[in-house]
Amino acid sequence: MPPLNIGALRAVAGKLDPTGLNYAFTGGSIVNLLIDNPEFSPARPTDDVDVIVELLSTARYSDIEATLRQHGFEHDMSTDAPICRWRLGELTVDMMPTQGEQIGLNTTWFAEVLDHSIETEYAHTTLRIVSPVGFLVTKYLTFTERGEGDFYASHDLEDFITVIDGRAKIVEEINDAPEDLRNYLIPSIQLLEANEDFLEALSGHLPPDSASQLRLPQLQQKLKDIAALNIIKHKQH
């Protein structure tokens, strides 16, 4: 059974691909595509599809807006909608440019994450998505900005943990990641590891069934291994 959000991603990709824009999906809608066994993990329903779109420093966001309108997207005119929010039929799509300061967004890391995006195929659909490490970087940044230190209820932290839990080789992938992403992510996980509230909340970010809860020691070990990567890397020199 395809992940819950694959239909929405397919619909958005079908409209974006002909535009020629350089883009990649990110956010909660792609979590299941970033884990080793998408069909064995329940997808978290998400209200929107998040997209990183390349905006060259010489370009304007209004140029992207014009292109999107030509391909069937409409600006979300709701009073509380951010300027990057669009509608495609019933779908909500957040188009976040790599140069986000033009529209008041903090898009730190977006350009580099887009540069290292990957193609994945699932349910006969090829999609360009951010890499697992890129996803973790952007999710951690988002958690620090809007999570308000809530280690129990944050969806950003839930997605972050789901990807670490769901990828057997995530420690090696972080160790081999581009230097800037790696050097941001490892100290971030060190901070989490040092926080008692985070450690207490960890089991709540795994599914409640007994098989999933039995993975808690493995998850804890992965986090410890990631937090130790700086030391391991230093010893190798």
N, C-alpha and C positions, 0 to 999 in steps of 0.2 A: 504493500500500500504506500503510495507516494506521500511525502510529508504534507502536512495540512496546507502549507503556503505555496506549494509548487505551481498551482494554477494562477495565482496572483503574479508570481515572478515571471511565469511564461507570458502572461498578457502584457506586462510592462516591457519585457525584453522585445516582444514582437513589435512594439511601437518605437522603442529606442534604437534598435539595431539599424533601421534605415536612416536614422538622423546623421550618422557618421560621428556622433559624439563619443568621446572616450569615457567610459563609465564602468562602474562595478557595483554590484549589490552588496549591501552591508546590513547591519542591524539584526533584530530578532527574527526576521522572516527567513534568514539563511542558516540559523543555528543547526538545524538537522542536516544540512548539506555539508557541514564542517566536522561532523562526527563520523566515526568509522562505520557505524551501522544505523543509517538514518531511520530505517523502518522499525527498529527495535526501541526507539526512544520517542516518547510522546512529544509532538511538536507543541510549543506554547503558542496559542492563538495570539496574533498580533494585529493591531488595528491598521498598521500601515506598512508600506514597503519603503525602505531607505536606500537611496542611491547616491554614490559619490560620482560627481561629474567633473571632468577636467575643465578648468577655466584658466587659460593662459593669462599671464600678467598683463599682456597687451590687449586683452579682450574685456568685454563688459558682460555682467550677468544678464543684462537685457538681451544680448545676442542669443544666449541659451534660451531665454524665455520665448523669444520669437520662434526659434526652432521647435520648441516643445509644443507651442500652440499649433504650428503647422502640421503636427503629427498627432493631434487628437487630445492633447493634455489641456486641461483648463485650470486656471488658478483657483485655489480654494479661497473663497471670499468670506468664509466664516470670520466673525469678529476676533476670535482668539487664535486664528490660524497664523503660524509663522510665515514669513515671506517666501520661504522655500517650499511651501506645501502646495501640491497640485492634486487634481482629481483626474482619474481615468475611469469613466463610468462610475461604478460604486467603489472603486479602489482609492485609497489615500496614498499618495506618493510624495515623499520628502526628497527633493533634489538638492543635494548639498554640494556646493562648488568647492573646489580645492582652494580657491582664493575667497574664503568665506567672509573676510572683513568687509567686502563690498556690500554685504547685506546683513552685517552685524552678527555673524556666526563665528564661533571659535572652531576652526577646522584644522587645528594643529594635527599633524601627522597624515592628513588626508591625501596630500600629494604623494608622499612616499608610500603610503598604503596602496594607493591606486597603481603606482608604478610596479608594485609587487603582487598585483592581483592575479588570479588564476582562473582557468576555465575548468568547469566541472560538468559532467553529463549525468543526468538522472531522469528517469521516466521519459526517455527519448527526447530530452530537452537539454541543449547546451547553454550554460549560463556563465557569465563572467562574474565572479564573486571575489571579495577580499580574501587574502590568505588566512589560515588559522591564526598565525602570529599577528598579522595586521588587525584581525578582528579583536583579539585580546587587547591590543594596544588601544584601539578606539573605545572599546567597552570600558576599560579601566579609566580612561580619561573622562568619559561620560559619567561614570559612577562618581568620580571625585567632584564633578561639577554639579550634579543634580541629585546624587544619592543621599545627601545630608547625613552621611555616616550611618545610614540604616542598613546594617548587614543582614537583616532578616527579610525585608520586604522588597528590596531593590531588584527590579527585573534585569537591570544592566549587570548586576553582580550574579544573578541567576544564570544569565546567558554565558557570562565569563566562566563560571564554574562548570557549566554543562559541557563546554568545549574542552576544557582541561580534562574533565572526567571521561569524555567520550572519545578522546584520541590517545591511542596506546603509545604513540611516539612523540607526544607533544614536548617532552623534555628535550629530546634530541632536536626537534624542529626549532625550538626557541634557541638552543645553543648554536644552531647553524644559521639563524636568521640574520638579515642585514644588521650591521653593527648598531646603527642608531635605534632601530626598533628593539633589538636585544638589550641594549644598555638602558632603555627606558623601562622595559617590562620586568627585568630581573629585580631591580631595586623596588619596584612597585609591589611585587609579590613578597619581597622581604618585609616590607611595611605591613602587609596583610598578615604574614606569619607571626609578626610581633604583637598583633592586636588580639586580645583575649575575646573580645566581642565577635570578631570574625571567626575565630576558631570554634566558638560555641555555636555560631549560626550555620556552620558548614554543612552539617547533616541535613538541615532544612532545605538545602539547595539540590539535594538528590531526590529522585522520586521516592515516595513513601513505601513502596513494596520492599519486602525483606531482601530480595536479591540485589536491589539497588543500594540499600543501606549497608549491605555487606561489603560494598566497594569503598566505603568510607576510609578504611586504613590505606588502601591503594591511592586514593585521592590525596590524603594527607601526605603520603610519601612523595607523590609527584610534586606537590607544592614545596616540600622540603628540598627535593632535588633541584627544582628550578631556582629556589632561593640560594642554593649553594653554587650555582653555575659560575658566578664571578670568581669564586675561590678556585674552582676546578680549572677554569680558563687560565687564571694567573699561574697556576702550578705547571701548566703545559708549556709555558714559554721558557 
